Amino acid sequence: MAGFGERLQAALAEHGPLCVGIDPHPALLESVELEADVEGLREFTQRCVAAFAGRVAAVKPQSALFEAFGAAGIAVLEEAIAGLRAAGTLVVLDAKRGDIGSTNAGYARAWFGEGAPLRCDAVTLSPYLGPESLDGIVAAARADGAGAFVLCRTSNPEAAAVQTALVAEGETVARSVARWAAGHDGDVGLVVGITVADARRELDLDRGEVPLLVPGFGAQGGAAADLVGVLGEAAAGRSLASVSRDVLRHAGSVEELVEAVDGWASAFAGQR
């Protein structure tokens, strides 16, 4: 099987940059007339899988919102991941994990390799125990032809104080992670919020080659035109643009979801 970087570029070429989240907030389930229980979660998720599989570059399930339903919720997540991957759609599991040593090894066993219950194409990781602490997870991902996106400059305002803090020799955490991820064949990327107006300059995105996972479109204020406008043409060409609530609010039916996905896909296509 081709590595994640190669599969990502193929998905971007075929479908464009759209990555749709599956974020089953209880209030969202209720807004589309589903109960905020496991059965409602399953129906919501099945609608999403039916609408998104084969239609977008990637799908990004939010792990915590499935975990909140306990073992039954995790089972729904397993089913969703398996269904999407069987259809050839990349799955980026939004886990935002990051620890050290044996704990990271446990995460890796859940995500990568034959028999992994949540086997996916990539995960989101937090580097704030030091980027080197993620070496084991990244190695496990690469061994399985998978990848990772490392939190770098996220859209939430309170993150900036930590994510732009100066560390050794005047480097920011963001630049350290960017350099650590560089030099590979596109299997490790960065999470960069589209509402971070100075991301292009701060992260030297014009010169980098790592892929980007870019949240913040739709409900958080990002528009399709911002992908190039904020990140620049070169970075936009290797980016997954993540839209969640602005699509998921149409989960009353598969048909409504498909229409919402097609609308965003067309909007991004108009910027290429």
C-alpha positions as CSV (number, residue, x, y, z in Angstrom):
1,M,0.0,0.0,0.0
2,A,1.2,3.5,-0.8
3,G,2.2,5.7,2.1
4,F,-0.1,8.3,3.5
5,G,1.6,11.2,1.8
6,E,1.1,9.6,-1.6
7,R,-2.5,8.7,-0.9
8,L,-3.3,12.1,0.4
9,Q,-2.0,13.8,-2.8
10,A,-4.1,11.4,-4.8
11,A,-7.2,12.2,-2.8
12,L,-6.6,15.9,-3.1
13,A,-6.2,15.6,-6.9
14,E,-9.4,13.6,-7.2
15,H,-11.7,15.4,-4.8
16,G,-10.1,18.7,-3.9
17,P,-9.3,19.9,-0.4
18,L,-12.6,19.3,1.4
19,C,-12.3,17.3,4.6
20,V,-15.6,16.9,6.5
21,G,-15.7,16.3,10.3
22,I,-18.1,13.9,12.1
23,D,-18.7,15.7,15.4
24,P,-21.8,14.2,17.1
25,H,-22.5,16.9,19.7
26,P,-25.6,16.0,21.6
27,A,-27.2,19.3,20.7
28,L,-26.5,18.6,17.0
29,L,-28.1,15.2,17.2
30,E,-31.2,16.8,18.7
31,S,-31.3,19.5,16.1
32,V,-31.8,16.9,13.4
33,E,-34.5,15.2,15.5
34,L,-32.3,12.3,16.8
35,E,-32.0,11.3,20.4
36,A,-28.7,12.1,22.1
37,D,-28.1,8.4,22.8
38,V,-26.3,5.5,21.2
39,E,-29.0,4.8,18.7
40,G,-29.1,8.5,17.7
41,L,-25.4,8.5,17.4
42,R,-25.4,5.4,15.2
43,E,-28.0,6.9,12.9
44,F,-26.3,10.2,12.6
45,T,-22.9,8.6,11.9
46,Q,-24.4,6.2,9.3
47,R,-25.9,9.2,7.5
48,C,-22.5,10.9,7.5
49,V,-20.7,7.8,6.2
50,A,-23.2,7.3,3.4
51,A,-23.0,11.0,2.4
52,F,-19.2,11.4,2.6
53,A,-17.7,8.1,1.5
54,G,-16.2,8.5,-2.0
55,R,-17.2,12.1,-2.2
56,V,-14.5,14.0,-0.3
57,A,-10.7,13.8,0.2
58,A,-10.9,12.9,3.9
59,V,-13.3,12.5,6.8
60,K,-12.3,13.6,10.3
61,P,-14.3,11.9,13.2
62,Q,-13.9,13.6,16.5
63,S,-12.9,10.7,18.8
64,A,-14.0,12.4,22.1
65,L,-17.6,12.8,21.0
66,F,-17.9,9.1,20.4
67,E,-16.0,8.2,23.6
68,A,-18.6,10.2,25.5
69,F,-21.1,7.4,24.8
70,G,-18.8,4.8,26.3
71,A,-18.0,1.4,24.8
72,A,-21.0,1.5,22.5
73,G,-20.0,4.9,21.1
74,I,-16.5,3.6,20.4
75,A,-18.0,0.7,18.5
76,V,-19.9,3.2,16.4
77,L,-16.7,5.0,15.7
78,E,-15.0,1.7,14.7
79,E,-17.8,0.9,12.3
80,A,-17.6,4.4,10.7
81,I,-13.8,4.3,10.2
82,A,-14.0,0.8,8.7
83,G,-16.8,1.8,6.3
84,L,-15.1,5.0,5.1
85,R,-11.8,3.2,4.5
86,A,-13.5,0.4,2.7
87,A,-14.9,3.0,0.3
88,G,-11.4,4.4,-0.3
89,T,-11.9,7.6,1.7
90,L,-9.1,8.7,4.0
91,V,-9.9,8.9,7.7
92,V,-8.1,11.4,9.9
93,L,-9.0,10.5,13.5
94,D,-9.2,13.7,15.5
95,A,-7.8,12.4,18.8
96,K,-5.3,15.2,19.7
97,R,-3.3,12.7,21.9
98,G,0.3,13.1,23.0
99,D,2.1,11.6,25.9
100,I,5.4,9.8,26.5
101,G,6.8,6.3,26.3
102,S,4.5,3.4,26.9
103,T,1.3,5.6,26.9
104,N,2.0,6.6,23.3
105,A,2.7,3.0,22.4
106,G,-0.8,2.2,23.7
107,Y,-2.3,4.9,21.5
108,A,-0.4,3.5,18.5
109,R,-1.7,0.0,19.1
110,A,-5.2,1.4,18.9
111,W,-4.7,3.2,15.6
112,F,-2.1,1.4,13.5
113,G,-1.4,-2.1,12.2
114,E,-3.4,-5.2,11.5
115,G,-6.1,-5.7,14.1
116,A,-6.0,-2.2,15.5
117,P,-9.6,-1.4,16.6
118,L,-9.5,2.2,15.3
119,R,-7.1,1.7,12.4
120,C,-7.1,4.9,10.4
121,D,-5.1,6.8,7.8
122,A,-3.9,9.5,10.1
123,V,-4.4,11.0,13.6
124,T,-4.1,14.4,15.1
125,L,-1.4,14.7,17.8
126,S,-0.4,17.2,20.5
127,P,3.3,18.0,20.7
128,Y,3.4,19.8,24.0
129,L,5.3,17.1,25.9
130,G,8.0,17.8,23.3
131,P,7.9,16.8,19.6
132,E,10.4,14.0,20.2
133,S,7.9,12.3,22.5
134,L,5.8,11.6,19.4
135,D,8.6,9.6,17.7
136,G,7.1,6.3,18.6
137,I,3.6,7.1,17.3
138,V,5.0,8.5,14.1
139,A,7.1,5.4,13.6
140,A,4.1,3.2,14.1
141,A,2.1,5.2,11.7
142,R,4.8,5.1,9.0
143,A,5.1,1.3,9.5
144,D,1.4,1.0,8.7
145,G,1.5,3.4,5.7
146,A,-0.4,6.0,7.8
147,G,0.4,9.5,8.9
148,A,-0.1,12.2,11.5
149,F,-1.1,15.9,11.8
150,V,0.6,17.7,14.7
151,L,-1.2,20.6,16.4
152,C,0.7,23.7,15.5
153,R,-1.3,27.0,15.3
154,T,-5.0,26.4,16.1
155,S,-7.8,28.8,15.8
156,N,-8.9,29.1,19.5
157,P,-7.6,32.4,20.8
158,E,-6.3,31.0,24.1
159,A,-3.9,28.7,22.3
160,A,-1.7,31.5,20.9
161,A,0.2,32.2,24.2
162,V,1.5,28.6,24.3
163,Q,1.8,27.9,20.6
164,T,3.9,31.0,19.9
165,A,6.0,30.8,23.0
166,L,9.7,31.1,22.5
167,V,11.7,28.0,23.4
168,A,15.3,27.0,22.9
169,E,17.4,29.4,20.6
170,G,14.4,31.6,19.9
171,E,12.3,29.0,18.1
172,T,8.6,28.7,18.6
173,V,6.9,25.4,19.2
174,A,5.3,25.8,15.8
175,R,8.6,26.2,14.0
176,S,10.2,23.3,15.9
177,V,7.3,21.0,14.9
178,A,7.5,22.2,11.3
179,R,11.2,21.5,11.0
180,W,10.8,18.1,12.8
181,A,8.1,17.1,10.3
182,A,10.0,18.3,7.2
183,G,12.2,16.0,5.2
184,H,9.7,13.2,5.0
185,D,7.5,12.3,2.1
186,G,4.3,14.0,3.2
187,D,3.2,11.6,5.9
188,V,3.5,14.1,8.8
189,G,1.8,17.4,8.6
190,L,0.7,20.3,10.7
191,V,-2.7,21.5,12.0
192,V,-3.1,25.2,11.2
193,G,-6.3,27.1,11.8
194,I,-7.6,29.1,8.8
195,T,-8.5,32.0,11.2
196,V,-4.8,32.4,12.2
197,A,-4.1,35.3,9.9
198,D,-0.3,35.3,10.2
199,A,0.2,31.6,9.8
200,R,1.7,31.9,6.3
201,R,4.5,34.2,7.5
202,E,5.0,32.7,11.0
203,L,5.4,29.1,9.7
204,D,7.1,29.9,6.4
205,L,4.4,28.0,4.6
206,D,5.6,29.1,1.2
207,R,8.9,27.2,1.7
208,G,7.6,24.2,3.5
209,E,6.5,20.9,2.0
210,V,4.5,19.3,4.8
211,P,0.8,18.8,4.3
212,L,-1.7,20.8,6.4
213,L,-4.9,20.1,8.1
214,V,-6.8,23.3,8.2
215,P,-9.8,23.6,10.5
216,G,-12.0,26.7,11.0
217,F,-14.1,26.8,7.9
218,G,-17.8,27.6,8.1
219,A,-19.1,28.1,11.6
220,Q,-15.7,29.3,12.9
221,G,-15.6,32.0,10.2
222,G,-13.4,30.7,7.4
223,A,-14.5,30.9,3.8
224,A,-13.4,28.8,0.9
225,A,-11.5,31.8,-0.6
226,D,-9.4,32.0,2.6
227,L,-7.6,28.7,1.8
228,V,-5.4,30.5,-0.8
229,G,-5.9,34.0,0.7
230,V,-4.5,33.1,4.1
231,L,-2.1,30.2,3.4
232,G,-0.9,31.1,-0.1
233,E,-1.2,29.0,-3.3
234,A,1.6,26.6,-2.5
235,A,0.4,25.6,1.0
236,A,-3.3,25.5,-0.2
237,G,-2.3,22.9,-2.7
238,R,-1.3,20.4,0.0
239,S,-4.0,21.2,2.5
240,L,-7.1,19.5,3.8
241,A,-9.8,22.1,4.5
242,S,-11.9,20.9,7.4
243,V,-15.6,21.8,7.6
244,S,-17.8,20.3,10.3
245,R,-20.8,22.1,11.7
246,D,-21.7,23.9,8.5
247,V,-22.2,20.5,6.8
248,L,-23.4,18.5,9.8
249,R,-26.3,20.8,10.5
250,H,-27.8,19.3,7.4
251,A,-27.8,15.8,8.8
252,G,-31.6,15.5,8.7
253,S,-31.0,13.2,5.7
254,V,-28.3,11.8,3.6
255,E,-29.5,13.8,0.6
256,E,-29.2,17.1,2.6
257,L,-25.7,16.2,3.6
258,V,-24.7,15.4,0.1
259,E,-26.0,18.7,-1.1
260,A,-24.1,20.6,1.6
261,V,-20.9,18.6,0.8
262,D,-21.3,19.4,-2.9
263,G,-21.8,23.1,-2.1
264,W,-18.5,23.3,-0.2
265,A,-16.7,21.2,-2.8
266,S,-17.8,23.6,-5.5
267,A,-16.7,26.6,-3.5
268,F,-13.2,25.2,-3.0
269,A,-13.0,24.2,-6.7
270,G,-13.8,27.8,-7.6
271,Q,-10.6,28.9,-5.8
272,R,-8.2,26.4,-7.5
